[in-house]
Amino acid sequence: MGANTSQVSDLSENESLRTLIGTESISENDPFWNQLISFTFTSPTNSGDSKLLEEAVIPLAKTFIENNPRTGNFGALVRVFLGRTKELKISTECQDQLFIWQAHNALFMIRCLLKVFIREMSEDELQLQFSYQERAPGSCESGAEDLLEEVICNLVHLIVEVPLLDITYSILFEAVTSLLVLLSYQLLRKEILREGLVYKHLMHGRCLALTSRLVKTLLYNFIRQEKCPPPVTHIFEPQSEGGGLLYGLASGVASGLWTVFTLGGAGSKPNPDQEQQPLPLSNQSLLLLLVLANLTDGPDCPNPYRQAITSFKNTQDTSSIPSPHPHTFQINFNSLYTALCDQQRSDQATLLLYTLLHQNTNVRTYMLSRTDMENLVMPILEILYHVEDRNSHHVYMALIILLILTEDDTFNRSIHEVILKNITWYTERSLTEISLGSLLILVVIRTIQFNMTRTRDKYLHTNCLAALANMSAQFRCLHQYAAQRIISLFALLSKKHNKVLEQATQSLRGPLGSDNSAALPDYAQDLNVIEEVIRMMLEIINSCLSNSLHHNPNLVYALLYKRELFEQFRSHPSFQDIMQNLDTVIGFFSARLEQAGTDLSVERVQEVIKKGAVALPKDRLKKFPELKFKYVEEDQPEDFFIPYVWSLVFNSGVGLHWSPQGIELFSMDSG
């Protein structure tokens, strides 16, 4: 942790802090504030350091809660911060680092205190902490201004107005993080919050006018992927021999007071999360964006942040048609696409991609028109391929993204035209050359097989099969391994079907006098589910044979090689109709192979199949309705998405730590 972190425990002895939280009121104009907010530190960026800091802050904050009603020092600290931020944009233009530095420090202190306040009190009680003012003993007057709303609006202004530079990186990160902390009441409540003070200020207050700018800025923070600049301490080195005010203030005050905050600084052990996440502002902005997008709609007020996310357009879009949405804006879609392709290893980037594909038609149309879709699809396939290492929510999102993409016929055609070489992460078999379409089929089938043996999740099965079904009519030039895996999956299902059938039969034949009726419904349900899946697989194979048989000799070959698998389903009432087509194909090609003679080589068999595919009259195959599935969000999607988004904030918010004991929104093993 570094030499200085052990000193975090000394915070309680810090004289300036003891004065702040003590029983004496401090006037806003007192030089004390200048001294208090002049410290140099590296903010904690991992959960361990944040936990250490919070444990040191908790006792101080609790004392502050007791004394603040008499002193109003918290309100005074907030006003000092607000005073500093009024000139931030000008300070940035003038490179006035001192001003930015002090404003940042004040905000960091406020955020640390708010984190504990929120844990300890309701929103109404929190508002009181803002409104207490210095007053004579016995008087009970409180300020008329709403400082809480002032802070929220100020943070939003700060995020949208102050440009992102090395000297402003830290304060912009703090502003985004502070908004997340203010919204974190949801983490501590089981029920979905549909109103509250912070919610009200963001949805209806003065912030409303900045909705589109806030969403756009947070998106650009994500797109830019700016790395954290080196620790701010280098800013405060002497600029000349004499040093001057900047150096004098920093060295004179910081050395004695706040050097305890070198958390994660020199000599600290590298944190693996931190190494993978060198983009704190990008990450935090994305988390805040997702939290805002998933705030619930008001009774007569749709969530404006969601409206902004679902309606923004490409900067290249020059159409003069006005948008019906009040919070629309334009952004560079090419940059957005590149960032999304690069960041899919994180849950939150996958969730953003899902949100945009599902809800923003401009983004979906643009992405589907890209000629380099493999850059987006490959990371999604990698998530599914490493299903064992991913949480279930991340897998769901990746799968639903594929399902949404496969709703588009152009996508389904074009993925078979993209040829990939040497897929290193696919380890079951060496794939030196394969189409993106065949790889997608392989990965989805592998996900189904994993699900059958491990999680047995019907929802996962349904979405995997729906994606395959959407693609099936457009299967082209299937790789022989992909064709084999389709038939192997059917073989696995067939084996499972026979096993469940046998168990159900044995259960019925149980010893006389034994009551096995309770077990039977389970078998019946299992049998019903597996027969649904078998039916779907038969429909997928049939769809390919009916629509593009001549493009897929490898599938016909695999089908003939394992033809005995299908015999038991020929007379089954659930499969008879669809089996007629498969029987026709199997019978037609078997007859041609018999005519060609015995002991045929693989090459000769494939040659017979290719010629036969052209010769088979299409009218011999019965027409079935086109297989098309569309993803539809379930009712009350917020019951899934709000806990999911907050679990992401809990697990990957940079420099944020919450005690698991206080979390009610989701169980700690969910996701």
N, C-alpha and C positions, 0 to 999 in steps of 0.2 A: 504493500500500500504506500510505500514511500515514507521518508523520515518524518514528514510533518503531519501525517494524518492522525497519528496518535494524539496530537494536540487538539483534535476536534472536541475531545472531552473537556478541554479547558475553556470552551465557549462560556460555560456558566460563570467562569471567573472574569470574563472580559468586562472591563469597567464601562465601556461605552454601551454595551448591550444591557448591562445591569441598570444603567441610567434610563435607557429606552423603556425597559419593561417595569421599571420601579414605580414608586408612588408619587413622584414629582412630575408635574406637567412641564413640557418643554415647548416654548414658543416656536412657531414655524420659522421665525427669523433668527433663532439662536444659532451661533457659529457651530454649535454641537453637531448639527446635521451635516455640515460640510465634512467634519471629521469622521462622522459615522459612515458616510457613504464613499469614503476614499480608501478603498482597499483593493488589493490585487490578488487574484486567485484564478485557478482554472476550474471552471464549473465541473461538478461530477457528471460523467457521461455514462456510467454504468450503474447497474442496480445496487451492487455491493457498496460502492462509495456513497450513493444516495441514501442507502439504509443507514449507514454510519452517521451521515450528516443529520438525517431526520431524527435519529435517536437522541442526538445532542440538542436538537432544536425543541423537541417535545416539551421537556420541563420548563424551558424558557417561555415557550408560547403559552403554556398553562398559567404561568405566573402573570403573563401579559393579559390574558383573558380576565383574570381577577382584578387587575389594577386599571385596565384601560377605561372602564366606565367612569372612573374618577379623573384620569389624566387626559384621555382623548389622544394619547401619543400615537396610536395606530393611524388615526385620521390625519394627524400632523405629518407622519411619515408618508402617507399616501399623497397629501397635498405637495410635499416636497418633491415627490416623484413627478406629479402632474406638472408642477412648475418647471422642472427640468425638461420635460418632453415637449413643451410648447415650442421650444426653439430647435428641436432635434433636426428638422429638415435643413434649416439654415446651418446648424453646426456641422452637418455632414458635408454640405457644399463648401464650407470653409475649412474642412478637415479639423474641426475643433474636437480633438480626441478627449479632452478633459470632460467636456460636457456630456458626451456620449457615454464615457466610462462611468461617470457618477450616476447618470440616469439608469444605466444598466444595473449598477450595484444596488440602487434603491429598489428597483423592480425585483431583483433576485431575492432581496430580503423579504419583500412583500409576498412573493410567491412561496417562499419557505414557510412563512407564518400562515398564509392562507391554507396551505396544505394541511396543517395541524388544525386550524380553525374549522375547516370543513369536516374533519373527522370528529370534532368535538361538539358541533352545534348545528342547528337547523339553518336554513337560508335566512329566515326572519331574524334569528339571533345574530347571524353573520352581518346582516345589514346594520344592526345596532352597533356592532364593533366599528363600522365605518362612520356612523353618525355621532358617536360620543365625541364631545368637545371639551377642551379645558374649561373648567368652570369653578366657581367658588363652592365650598362645601355647602350642602343643603339645597343648591339649585338643581333643577332637573331638566333644564332646557336642552334640546338637542337640535342639531343643524337642520335647516330646511332643505339644503341641497342633497341630492342623491349621489353620494360619492361612489357607491358601487356601480351605478350606471355610468358615472363619469369615467371610472377606471376601465370598464368594458369598452366603451366607445373610444377611449384613448388608446387602448391596445389595438383595436381594429384600425384606427387612424394610423397608428405607428407602423403596422404591418404593411398597409397599402401605400403610405406616403414616403417612408424612408427607403432609399435605394439600397440594394444589397451590395455592400463592399466589405473588404476585410475588417474595417473599423466598426462596421455596423452589424456584422454577422452575429455577435454575441447578444446584442440587445434585441435583434429580430427573433433569434432563437428563444430568448426569454419571454418575449411578447406572445409568441405562439404557444409556448409551454404554459404560461400563466392562464391563457384562455382554456387550455385543456384541464388545468387544475380547477378552475372555476366551474367547469362543466362536470367535474368528477363526482358530484353528488349522486349521479346515476349509478356509479360503481357500488355505492353503499346502500342502494335500495333494490329490493327484489322486483317490485313492480316497475313497469316502464313509466318514466316520468313524462307526463303530458303537459305539465306547466311548472312554474317556479320562477323565481326572480331573475336568475341568469338567463333562463329560457326566454322569458318575457322581453328582457332588454335586447336579446339578439334577434328575436322574431318580430317584435313590434316597435322597438325603440328607435332612437336616432341612428342606430347601426344599419337599419334596414336599407337606407339609401346607398350604403357602401357594399351591399351584398355581392353584386357582380364583380366589383373590384377586389373584394376579399377572396372570393373563389378563384378569380383569375391569378391573383398574386400567389396563393397557396399552390395552385397548379404549376405556375412558373417556377416556384421554389423547388417543386418536385422535379420538373423537367430539367432545370439547370444542374441539379446534382452537385452543387458547390461543396467542395471539401471544407472542413473546418480550418480556418487559418491557424497559424501557430499561436500558442498561448499569448494573451494580451500583454504579458509582462514586458515584452521587448519594446512596447510603445513608450514605456516610461523611463527609458535610458536618457542620460543628459544629452540635450541637443547642442549644447555649446559648453565652453569651459565653465561658465558661471552656473549652468543648470537651468535657472529660470523657474517660474511658478509651477509648471507642469511637473518637472522632475522633483522640485522641492516638496510639493504637496504629496506626491506619490511616495517618495522615499521616506519622508518624515513621518507620515501617518501609517502607511501600510506596514512598514517593517515591524512596528510594535503591536499592531492590532490584529490584522486579518490574514496574516500569512498562514494561519491554520488552514486556509482554504486551498491548499495546493493539492487537492484530491486528484488522484489520477495523474499527478505530475511526474517530475523526474524520479527515477528509481522505483516507480510503481510497477507492479507485475502486469504485463499486458493482459487485457481481458479479451477472450476470443470473440465475444459479441461486438466489442468495440472495434476490433480489427476488421470484422466483416461490415461494420456500420460506421464508416468514417464520415457519414453525411448527416450529422444530427439535424440540421435545419430542414433538409429535404425530407427526411423520415418523419420528423415532428409535424411538418406542414401537411404531409399526406394523412397522418393520423387525425389531425384537426379537421381537415377537409372531409374525411369519412364520418367523423362524429357529427359535424354540422349537416352533412347530407342525409344523415339518418335520424335527425331530430323529428319527432312526430308532428304531423300536420295539426294545426289548431282547428277548432270547430268551423270557423269561416276564414281561415288563413292557411293556405297550403305552404309548406316549408319553402321559403324563398331560396335557400341554399341548394335544395334539390332542384328547384326550378332552373337555377343558374347552371347547374351541372348537366341537366338534361337538355338544355337548349342552346348551349354555346356553339359558335360556328367557326369554320376555318378562316384564317386571315386571307386565304386565296379566294374565298367566296365573295364575288362582287355583285351578287344579285341584289336588286334594290327592293325586294319584297320585304316589308317590315315584319319583324318577328312578333307573334302574338304574345310572347312571354315578356314579362316586365324586366327580367334580370339577365337578359342575354348579353353576350359579349363575343369577341373574336379572339382566337388564339392560333398559334402556328401548329397545325395538325402533324406536320412532318416531324417536328421536334418532340411532340407528345408521343407519337408512334415509336420513335427511337428510344425514348426514356422507358416506355412501357415494355418494349422488347428486352431492354437491358436489365430490368429490375424484377422480373417475374419470380425470382427465388424468394421474394418476401411475400407473405400473406397479403399485406396491405396493398401492394402493387397489383396483385391478382384480383383483389376485391375491387380496386378502382377500375381495372380493365373490364371486369364483369359489369359494374355499374354503368360504364360508358357504352358498352356494347348493347346492354339490355335496354337502356333508357334514353340514350342520345342517338337519334336516327342519323344525324349529320356525321357523327364519329363512326357509326357502324357502316354507313355507305362508303365513307372514305377508306376504312380499313379493308373492306371487302374488294375495293378497287385496286388495292396495292398489288404490284407484281412480285413483291418479295415477302409474301405471307409466311414463308417458312421461318423468317426471323421472329415472328410472333408465335407461330404454332409450335416450333421446336421446344422453346422453354416450357410451354404448357404440357407437352408430351413428357418432358423430363420430370415435371412435378408428378404426373401420374405414374411414370415408370418407377419412381422412388416412393411409391405409396406407403411402404413400411416406415419411412422416415418422416412422413408428413402428417400433420394433424388432419382429422377427417374434414374439417371445414375447408381447408386449403384444397384438398382433393375434390370436394364438391364444387367449389368455385371453378377449378380448372376444367372439370367435366362439363359443367353448365356452359362455360365459354365455348367448348367444342360443340356442344349441342346447338348453341345459338349460331355458330359459324356454319354448321351443316344444314341449317334451314335454307341456305342459299345454294342454288344449283350451280351457279358459276364457280363458287368456292369448291364444291364437290367435284367438278370437272377439272379445275385448274390444279388441284393438289396432286393429281396423277401425272401431271406434266412436269412437275418439279422433281428432278433427279438429285438425290443426295449421295454423297460418298463417305464411307468409313464413319459410321455412327459410333463413336468411342464409348458413349455411356450405355449403349445397349449391349449387355454382356452375355445374354443367353446364346447368342450365335453371332458370328462375324458377318456384318452387313456391309459389304464393300461397295455395293451400289443398289439403291432401292428408291422407289418414288415416295414422296411425302405421304401420299394417300395410303400406300401399303404399310408404311411405318405407323401411321395413325391407327390403322386397323389392328396391327400387332399390339400396340400399347393398350388400346381399349380392351382387346380380348384378354390381355394379361391382367388388366384391372378387374375384369369380370371373374377370372379364375382366382385371383387373390381374394376377392370378396367371397367367393363360394367356399373357400377353405378357411378364411379367417373371420371376417366381420359379419357375413351373411346379412347384408343390408339391402333390403328390397329396393329402396330409393336409388341406391348406387347402380344396381342392376338395370333398373328401368331407364335411367339416363344414359348408361353405356349402350344399351340395346337401341334406344331411340336415335343416338348419334349414328350407329352403324346402319340402322334402317334408313335414315335420311340420305346416307351416302350410297346405299346399295344399288340403286338404279344407275348410278354414274361410275360404279367400279370399272376401272380400265387397267388392262395389262397387270393384273395382280401379281406380285412377286410370288414365286412358288412357295416360299416359307409362309407368307401371309395366307395363301390359299389353304395350305396344310393346317395352319392354326385355326382357321374357321371350322374346318371339319373336325379337328381335334377337340375343339370346344364342344361341338355337337356330341362327340363320343363321350366326353366327360359328363355332359348333361344326361345322356342316355344311360350311362352307368349309374349315375345318382338316382335317376328315375326308377330304375329296376330295383335298386337297394331300398328306396323308400316304399316301393310297392310291396316288396318282400316283407319289410318290417310291419307294414299295415296288415298284410295277410296273416302273418304269425300272430299278431296281436288279436286278430279276430278268432284265430284257432286256439287261443289260450286254454289252459286246463279247465275242466268243468268246474263250475262253482266260483271261479275267480272273476273278479270284476275289472275288466280292462277297458270298459267303455270310456273312462276318463282320458285314457291315452290316445284313443282313436282320433278325436278332432285334431290333435297336433299333426298326426300323420296325414290326415285329409288335407289340412292346410298346407303342409310341406309339398304334398303331391300336386295340389292346385297351383302353387307358386312355380314349381319346377315345370309343370306342363305349360304354363303361360310362357315361360322362358324358352322352352323347346319350340312352341308354336312360333314365337318371334324369330328364333334362329332359322326355322324352316322358311318363314316369310322373307327373311333377308337373303337366303340362298336363292329362293325362287325369284325374287325381285332382280337379282343380278343375272340369273339365267334368262329371264323373260326379256330384259331390256338390253343386255350387253354380252350375251353368251359368246359371240364371235370375238369379243375383245379379251376374253378371260379363259384361254385354254388351260391354264394352270388350275383353275377352280374345277373345271370339268374333270381333269386328270385326278385331282384329289378326291373328288366325288366318286369316280369309278373305282379308285383304289380301295375306298372304304364303303362300297355300296351295301355290304351286309348290315351296316349300322342302321340303315333306314327301313329294313324289312319289317321289323316289329311294329313300326308306326303306320304301316300301309293300311291296316284294317282298324286302327284306333279312331273312334268317332271324332275326336278333337282335331285329327290331322288328315283325315281321308282326302278332303278337297285339295289341300295344298300338295299332298303326296302324289296326286295324279300327274302334276307337271314334272316332279322330280323323277317319277317312274318313266315318264315319256322320254326324258333326257337320258336317263341311265340305260333304258332299253334301246334307244336309237344308237347310242355310241357303242354299247356292248355288241350289238349286231354288226356294226361296221368293223369293230376290232376282230370279231370272229372271222369275218370275210377276209381280213388282211392276213390271217394265218396265226400260227402259234409261235411261242418264244420270240416275241417282238421286243426290240430294244426300246429304251425310254424315248429315244429320239423318234423312232418309227411310230410309237404310240401317239406322241405329241403331233406328229405330222398328220396322222389319221384324224385326230381330234380337230386340228385346225381346218382341214378340208371338210369334215363333217359339220362343223359349226356354221359354215357358209351354206351347206346343203339342207340343214334342218328347216322345214317349212315353219314359219313363225305362227301360222294359224293352228299348229298342232298343240300349242301351249295355251291353256285357259287364262284369260285376263283376270287379274285381281286389282283391286283399288290400289292406287299409288301409295307407297309407304311414306307418310310425312308426319313428323311430330314437331310440335312447337313448344318451346319452353314458356311456361306461365308461372309467375310467382304465386306462392300460396297466399291464402287470406292471412291478414295480419303479418306481413313479412317482418315487421319491426320486432316481433317476438323472437325471431332468429337473428336478424342483423344487428340490433342494438347490443345484445350481450356479446355477439361475435366481435363487433368493432371495439367494444371496451376491453374484451380479453386481449385484443391486439395492443391496445394502449397499455394495459397492465403488463404484458409480456415484453413489449418492444419500445415503449416510450423511453426516449433517451434521457438519462439522468433522473428518472422518476421511480420511486419505490412506494408501493402500498403494502401494508401488512395484510397477508392473506386472510387473517381472522376477521377483518372488517368488511370483506367483500361479500355482498349478498346477491349481486346481479347474476352471477354464474357460479357453478360449482368449480372448484379449482382443478378438477381433472377433465372438464369439458373441453372439447376441441382438441 
